[in-house]
Amino acid sequence: FSEMAKGWRQKVYMLPELLDDLYSGHSVLQTVYVQVWSFHRADGPQAFRPIGEVEFAQGVAAMCESSLYGAARPAAGIVGLCDPASPSA
């Protein structure tokens, strides 16, 4: 799997692309961010690395709470990962 992953590049769908979609004639007021296995922390205990993705989503939500990007509230809800069976969790 690691050899296959080396040539793979994830398509990035960031806040500007999301806002383009939200303001393209739809009436979406809030979104829920569901973990997609991106933006994990590069170091630290393996069990805690996915927290980086939740931190990223929280940052997007905080930026949008300022109303600088309009009325939409991306990442108003966040679904992240936790492995309660992990000894380090």
Stockholm file with secondary structure:
# STOCKHOLM 1.0

chainA/1-89         FSEMAKGWRQKVYMLPELLDDLYSGHSVLQTVYVQVWSFHRADGPQAFRPIGEVEFAQGVAAMCESSLYGAARPAAGIVGLCDPASPSA
#=GR chainA/1-89 SS CHHHHHTCCCCCCCHHHHHHHHTSSCCCCEEEEECCSCSCCSSSCGGGTTHHHHHHHHHHHHHHHTSTTCSCEEEEEEECCCCTTSTTC
#=GC SS_cons        CHHHHHTCCCCCCCHHHHHHHHTSSCCCCEEEEECCSCSCCSSSCGGGTTHHHHHHHHHHHHHHHTSTTCSCEEEEEEECCCCTTSTTC
//
